[in-house]
Amino acid sequence: MKKMIIALLILCLLGGAVIGYLGSRGVKSGTVAPAEDVCVIGGADGATAVAVNEGMDGEGTGLSAEQPEAAADEAAEAEAYTLRVPDYAAMYALHAPDEVVASVDGKDVTWGEYFYLFFSQAKQVENYFSTMASYYGAAPEWTDQVEDDSDDSFADIVPKSAESSLKQICVIESMAEKNGVELTDEQLEAIRAQEEQDILGAVGEGKTAEDFNAYIETIFLPRTLYDRMNRVNYLYRQGFVQAYGENGELVEDGVAAQYLADNDYLAATHILLMTIDPTNFQELDEEAAAEKFARAQELADELRAIEDDGERLKRFAELKAEYCEDTGKELYPDGYVFLPGKMVAEFEDTVLSLEEYQVSDPVKSEYGYHVIMRLPLDPDGVIEYSSDGTAMTARSKAANEAYGAALQSAFESVTVDYAEGFEAPNLLDYLK
């Protein structure tokens, strides 16, 4: 269970750091994800900051009031578990909010900004602890190791995660400045709409920005940082769009083709004549199976007799529509684009043995007889789908890989330079 914390700790900016805490008040993020829904630095695939699942009054353990019935016994056992919560107010009082405590890539960082990131990371750990206690009857402690093979405790990882979040913000801002990234009017309006939504969710209908500012002060969030994080979400997205296009369409053909080659993608279409009954998955009798083989051989012979690649491809599509018994042909009418190991071995091995547009002899697999044509890889063909169902082409995948690599390189090249004498608070010293 410990490895689950990795997805919770790193504050991925794509979802908005502020939303992680305000989310527990019913505020939805409404942020824009990149073409591929993947967090660039840290975090899980497309993960946003995790909402704190407690009562916001700072009291008690923050255990969820709702658990699956199957976990009721474990939850009852966990009632004796009391989570020790840090005295955040005492830590916050260590410095003045506007005191400069660090700099990143030439950008000053105030104590107020640093502490919110520290605080929000610690709250995510609290939420993880609460979940583990509520659902699994565990009794995690701040001194526990994050992973079995790690020397870091949960208390250790909080300042490290806060530092990573700080670097993310500054790196995205610096790259945007360097590349002349400007937000569109539509994006600026989206930020204003997000603020209205946050105000409604955090302090209620009819409240003002001043009411909202007063509220976020209670969770140690400077208004300047709130504005920066909302803006950074869109700078991240717009940086991608200006460099690569909305869906990677500015990526050159050669770059997209190289991405396909480097990752060993294959493309093929086939006509499958099944030798199993799809209703009960029982093998057909020998006579029926022999008829399927004979038909497959006829189709292969006809196709291989066509000399022109274009004509052969056209006729293949016609025969596929008439004879193919693959249940996936409606979803993938133009065939499959796949990575090694994703198809049955007989299919993959045959594709690797063929030239582009070449047609195979009937190939037997557990499903039946395949007549296979290898296809050229298309930079604009769909090669997979992102977690939100967005169709990904080689161009968009190559663009996301390049953008992620550029951000990762920038992230690794910058350091957080702390002010002389400054040390992150030791969370263990403030446990109540």
SULRA-V120855 format. One record per residue. N is the residue number from 1. PHI is phi in whole degrees, 0 to 359 (NA if undefined). PSI is psi in whole degrees, 0 to 359 (999 if undefined). Layout:
n->[N;N]
phi->[PHI;PHI]
psi->[PSI;PSI]
This chain:
n->[1;2;3;4;5;6;7;8;9;10;11;12;13;14;15;16;17;18;19;20;21;22;23;24;25;26;27;28;29;30;31;32;33;34;35;36;37;38;39;40;41;42;43;44;45;46;47;48;49;50;51;52;53;54;55;56;57;58;59;60;61;62;63;64;65;66;67;68;69;70;71;72;73;74;75;76;77;78;79;80;81;82;83;84;85;86;87;88;89;90;91;92;93;94;95;96;97;98;99;100;101;102;103;104;105;106;107;108;109;110;111;112;113;114;115;116;117;118;119;120;121;122;123;124;125;126;127;128;129;130;131;132;133;134;135;136;137;138;139;140;141;142;143;144;145;146;147;148;149;150;151;152;153;154;155;156;157;158;159;160;161;162;163;164;165;166;167;168;169;170;171;172;173;174;175;176;177;178;179;180;181;182;183;184;185;186;187;188;189;190;191;192;193;194;195;196;197;198;199;200;201;202;203;204;205;206;207;208;209;210;211;212;213;214;215;216;217;218;219;220;221;222;223;224;225;226;227;228;229;230;231;232;233;234;235;236;237;238;239;240;241;242;243;244;245;246;247;248;249;250;251;252;253;254;255;256;257;258;259;260;261;262;263;264;265;266;267;268;269;270;271;272;273;274;275;276;277;278;279;280;281;282;283;284;285;286;287;288;289;290;291;292;293;294;295;296;297;298;299;300;301;302;303;304;305;306;307;308;309;310;311;312;313;314;315;316;317;318;319;320;321;322;323;324;325;326;327;328;329;330;331;332;333;334;335;336;337;338;339;340;341;342;343;344;345;346;347;348;349;350;351;352;353;354;355;356;357;358;359;360;361;362;363;364;365;366;367;368;369;370;371;372;373;374;375;376;377;378;379;380;381;382;383;384;385;386;387;388;389;390;391;392;393;394;395;396;397;398;399;400;401;402;403;404;405;406;407;408;409;410;411;412;413;414;415;416;417;418;419;420;421;422;423;424;425;426;427;428;429;430;431;432]
phi->[NA;298;294;300;294;302;291;268;280;284;276;286;287;297;263;89;300;297;293;303;269;293;303;286;262;95;273;263;288;64;273;257;269;288;304;250;282;228;288;288;233;76;82;274;303;72;289;259;300;272;293;286;255;228;275;69;266;76;257;74;270;76;291;294;278;241;222;299;302;297;259;300;296;295;296;296;295;282;300;284;280;241;283;279;259;294;275;295;298;295;295;299;286;294;219;287;304;266;290;282;248;196;218;227;53;83;258;290;236;275;301;300;292;299;292;299;295;298;298;293;294;298;295;293;296;303;298;298;302;297;297;296;289;292;267;239;68;280;226;291;231;298;274;294;288;296;225;300;261;247;272;279;271;297;293;294;286;298;295;293;290;298;296;298;297;298;295;302;302;292;294;295;297;295;294;295;296;298;264;65;284;235;284;280;300;296;292;297;292;297;294;295;295;298;299;299;293;295;299;299;288;272;237;101;296;84;274;251;299;294;297;295;299;295;294;292;297;288;249;65;258;295;299;297;288;304;294;298;294;296;290;299;306;279;297;300;295;292;299;295;299;294;276;234;93;303;231;84;292;276;291;291;306;298;292;295;296;294;299;297;293;296;258;61;293;231;225;199;237;208;245;255;249;284;250;234;280;295;278;225;61;269;295;290;290;300;295;294;295;294;296;297;296;298;295;299;294;300;296;298;297;299;292;288;282;273;277;280;300;296;293;296;296;297;292;301;298;294;292;298;299;274;246;296;252;290;292;268;290;288;283;232;295;263;104;241;248;211;261;306;89;267;246;300;302;299;292;297;299;293;301;296;275;264;274;300;72;283;251;273;292;303;244;269;229;298;267;149;258;251;252;243;239;282;244;290;280;254;303;255;278;289;251;190;237;285;296;262;90;287;290;250;258;298;296;291;294;296;295;296;295;294;294;298;295;295;292;296;297;294;299;286;272;258;234;265;263;276;298;303;87;278;224;298;297;277;304;296;286;241;290;265]
psi->[336;326;343;333;333;320;338;333;313;126;94;126;343;332;351;114;320;329;334;321;317;337;329;352;7;10;130;151;309;22;167;128;159;178;322;128;70;134;135;311;114;171;170;175;101;12;142;170;142;131;140;133;46;185;0;1;0;2;156;191;343;19;140;144;352;128;155;148;325;340;10;317;317;322;322;320;329;350;332;346;128;120;126;119;134;153;88;324;320;320;316;328;357;331;161;143;325;7;130;119;350;170;146;118;41;1;124;146;123;163;319;318;313;315;325;318;321;312;314;325;317;322;326;323;317;316;319;314;315;318;315;322;316;314;332;0;20;166;67;153;158;334;355;150;142;316;158;326;19;147;350;132;173;326;323;323;340;305;328;320;323;319;319;318;319;317;321;312;309;323;315;319;315;318;323;317;315;322;7;35;129;139;145;165;323;319;320;323;323;324;319;320;323;318;316;319;319;319;314;315;327;318;354;167;142;357;163;174;327;321;319;317;321;322;312;340;328;343;22;27;109;142;326;322;321;313;319;315;321;321;320;324;315;329;322;309;315;328;321;312;315;328;323;353;170;319;29;15;344;354;132;155;314;322;317;318;322;324;316;317;317;332;9;35;149;152;137;156;160;162;117;126;110;140;16;151;115;345;331;0;26;145;141;159;168;321;315;320;322;322;321;318;317;319;316;321;320;316;316;317;316;315;319;344;347;122;325;129;317;316;321;318;318;314;325;316;321;315;324;316;328;321;336;131;14;124;346;3;337;322;329;67;335;8;193;141;127;162;157;139;356;342;166;148;319;321;310;315;321;316;317;334;348;153;165;133;1;145;139;165;165;133;127;131;182;342;334;209;129;135;118;138;125;140;153;151;132;119;336;5;151;126;340;179;141;177;337;9;5;132;129;127;173;325;313;323;317;322;314;321;316;318;316;319;321;317;320;318;317;320;317;340;345;153;158;115;110;148;150;128;352;137;141;141;143;108;326;334;350;14;135;999]
